[in-house]
Amino acid sequence: MRLLFELNSGDFDPNGTAFVRPSVRAIIRQEGRVAMVHSLKYDYYKFPGGGIEPGEQQEQTLIRETKEEAGLVVLPASIREYGYVHRVQGRKDGSVFIQDNYYYLCDTLPEQLNQQLDDYEAEERFTLEYVDPRQAIGVNRSPDHGPKDQQMLEREARVLECLMAEGLL
């Protein structure tokens, strides 16, 4: 899969303890809009997806996480690689967070099922929205998203810009 870009905060000891957490993200398009999870509590947008569990294939994680976070059922035959973002960032405990975020274009069934949110996702009131990509970029780049990591929000904004530049949104 092609590298879209890297995000490196540079605020870490390169010899420090590393916490590695690869993830997948679903790119679901509908009439010029994109399906995103909106945190109503902290007002930011993210692509549906999450961390790859041990023994899980990327496509399995994509299907599971999209159903849990967005209530959407991915059609397995529609899954197509888009690209990945390599993210490296220092953590408050002095360790290094390393994450490759793998983005896939995919289609879903038209109906939305009930979300199956983790506690923090429910507390943030994750809500599926089909949003204009420019709106999501503007929201994510606005100040004050509480404790949310601005690097993660910038990652999502830059992926949206890549999709728009390539005529996919």
Helices and strands as residue ranges (DSSP letters): E 3-8, E 18-20, E 23-27, E 29-30, E 33-39, E 44-46, E 49-51, H 58-70, G 76-78, E 80-90, E 96-105, H 119-123, E 126-131, H 133-141, H 150-165
